[in-house]
Amino acid sequence: MKAKDLKELTNDELEAKLKALKSELFNLRFSHATGQLANPMQINNTKKDIARVLTIMKQRESQNSSNN
């Protein structure tokens, strides 16, 4: 997932995406713990996607507070 694509989403869509990514991370960790995860790098990629979403949300928040 690219940051450019995330910047085009609205705040509500970003929150929904964040919730979905956190749920996916939980499922990946569970699968890894039970030995059913084929590619453990999916966990790292999902963590990075969560960080990207949070970064964009914080950037927008700081832009809104500086504009006021």
C-alpha positions, -999 to 999 in steps of 0.1 A, spaced: 0 0 0 14 34 -10 12 65 11 1 84 -21 -30 61 -23 -38 67 14 -36 105 11 -65 104 -13 -88 88 13 -110 108 36 -106 108 74 -135 83 78 -120 60 52 -86 62 69 -102 52 103 -120 23 86 -87 12 70 -69 15 103 -95 -7 120 -93 -33 92 -55 -34 93 -55 -38 131 -79 -67 127 -58 -82 100 -27 -79 122 -44 -97 150 -54 -125 127 -19 -128 112 -4 -130 147 -29 -157 157 -21 -177 125 16 -173 132 13 -185 167 -6 -216 156 20 -223 128 -4 -217 99 11 -185 85 29 -192 53 47 -158 50 56 -142 83 67 -110 64 30 -102 61 31 -92 98 58 -66 91 41 -53 60 8 -49 79 26 -31 108 41 -7 82 7 -1 66 -7 8 100 22 32 106 15 48 72 -22 53 80 -14 68 115 12 91 100 -12 105 75 -38 110 102 -13 128 124 -2 150 95 -38 160 88 -44 167 125 -14 189 127 -24 208 96 -59 214 110 -46 226 143 -20 250 126 -47 264 104 -69 274 133 
